């Protein structure tokens, strides 16, 4: 287990510090530390797209429901209350259902967590286009404005 953490840390450091174009395509589940390691939004990829079936979240919906159940049960026991199984079941199920809905590709795109949903069949064409776009952007000379930004 310790080796996985150390190697994962090295991977995240390498991704964070690399100077090559960073393009992420989320093809399935992207959860927790794996999201960081695979250049999720927090590592500022140049582009990040998702396939329609993908999910992005802190953890899987079922695991999140179980964790909140355990925490709530621990709080009840710590305060001297008898754990309420119906309330704990409701908390677990509602948490899992809410996270399942909020981890979908459509929800993440709607919240602007990525640059859009793509048809998996178009992935290769999109990657070519994105690499060309990044290359062209690097070749262009920037002309910074010499005046402030006016909002109308």
PyMOL commands that set and color helices and strands:
alter all, ss='L'
color gray80, all
select helices_A, chain A and resi 2-17+32-37+41-43+61-78+85-102+105-110+120-139
alter helices_A, ss='H'
color red, helices_A
select strands_A, chain A and resi 23-26+29-31+47-51+55-57+117-118
alter strands_A, ss='S'
color yellow, strands_A
deselect
rebuild
show_as cartoon
